[in-house]
């Protein structure tokens, strides 16, 4: 799936248009949004320098910071940390629910690494 379709699906999950059993909708939306974010970061890293397909996300965020600047890198790290936290079991997570995180940071984070489909 493309990053834009993953984000649309995550939004549909949060809006209730796609029904997820139990109280797992925020976690499912976080997984989808995290995958979209990873695809966007991968594309940005590949456009700057290839050969990082086996690098972990921490390394890719460092590459993104070097290529796009400290502000972009810092915001991307915050987004990654929040989305990763949202993917964890609710029994482990402390802090705002994923839906709250996405409302507060989702729209502010994605423009940092570029709109979906743009390198």
Protein Blocks (a to p, Z undefined) as FASTA:
>chain_A
ZZklmmmmmmmmmnomaccehjllmmmmmmmmmmmmmmmmmmmmmmmoghilmpcfklmm
mmmmmmnojklmmmmmmmmmmmmmmmpcfklpgcjdfklmmmmmmmmmmmmnopehiZZ
